[in-house]
Amino acid sequence: MIRILFMILALVTTVAAPVSAAEDDGALAPAEVKAVRVGNSADRFRLVVDVDREIDYDTMVLSNPGRIVINLHNARLGAFVEREMAPGGRFVSRIRMGQFDKTTVRIVLETEAAKDTFTIFPLTGGASPYRVVMDIGAGKGNAGNSTASGNVQKPADSDGGDSTSGDTDSKDTKETGDKEDKGKAEKPVDLPDIDLEEIELSSVLKGKKIVLDPGHGGEDPGAIGPTGVTEKSITLRVAETAQALLEEAGAKVIMTRTEDTEVSPKHRQATDIDELQARCDIANKAGADIFISIHMDSFVNRKAGGTTSYYYAKGSAASRKLAAAIQDAVVKEIGTESRGVKSCNFYVVRHTKMPAILLEVAFVSNPQEEKLLDSDIGVKHAAVGLARGIAAFFGG
């Protein structure tokens, strides 16, 4: 009788405390989107997404009609969240929300505010454990990025809080070195041709292990310029040219991709996170000294232009130094406007174990900058700037 009783108790215990598949393989169950709130004023629109824990996200900018798309990864939409909103005001006409796939929540903002840039950034603390906040208008300093790298998280300006809840920006979301975006691109730069064999780099590069990560590839073209030039093609050309320069100087360069393909071994079946983590894994397993992810920026307003370097907001001082060195060298070499060195929460700079940055070389959506970086001369100058910036980092 006692033996039977123990067997019953064991069975009840087993049923009462099952181990979920997510717990069994160490993966986190999707975070829940608890609410989506909006705030409107004469010069700014704010979207606030309340989530029950930290998540990764990215954005895309689409045209005809104009839309900003936010993808929230490893997330599910709460049952009580409105699926559609008409916020009114001059910035956004309609907002649609839905479960794009099992682990991705997609938010689409219909907007033709072509003259306005936007920022998107995370906030922690307060009534909600984690928030993703997007601002449109109010002279924001960042043009939104259309890359599908899972890390398009532009930090907030430090001039205001969450107008829908009274929260203020946390210290970790403030930009550094930012400049006001006047919405004007630099006039076309006439660059002289350059003989790469005559470029001399510092001997400090000898033996350094450098990972270059050309953004996008394969099924993911990244941003697409006015004439159809893809971000993935430019990033690979710049990376390959920089690789040759750095190796000539004695560095060991590891490329996350050397052709038009996905990096993850899952290829087309890879999720955004799979693809991003595969790039980080290459750098981490190689024990690289530095990691540089190369991208092209994009925005609905084709006048937006310039170069930006990003480093992880909670990362090392060395990452900040690397971003500053490369930003300075690339801007000097290709003659674009400097949009500054900024902190971010991008996946690839957050999950690498060495000094890491993400470089937005220029805006592929800007006709002049698309033309510049689609040319052999432009690619050479961008690569020389990148290589010189790396040398300056190690030499300093």
Buried (B, 14 or more C-beta within 10 A) or exposed (E): EEEEEEEEEEEEEEEEEEEEEEEEEEEEEBBBBBBBBBBBEEEBBBBBBBBBBBBBBBBBBEEEEBBBBBBBBBBBBBEEBEEEBEBEBBBBBEBBBEBBEEBBBBBBBBBBBBEBBBBBBBBBEBEBBBBBBBBBBBBBBBBBBBBBBBBBBBBBBEEEBBBBBEBBBBEBBBBBBBEEBEBEBBEEBEBEEBEEEEBEBBEBBEEBBBBBBBBBBBBBBBBBBEEEBBBBBBBBBBBBBBBBBBEBBBBBBBBBBEEBEBBBEEEEEBBBBBBBBBBBBBBBEBEBBBBBBBBBBBBBBBBBBBBBBBBBBEBEEBBBBBBBBBBBBBBBBBBBBBBBBBBBBBBBBBBBEBBBBBBBBBBBBBBBBBBBBBEEBBBBBBBBBBBBBBBBBBEE
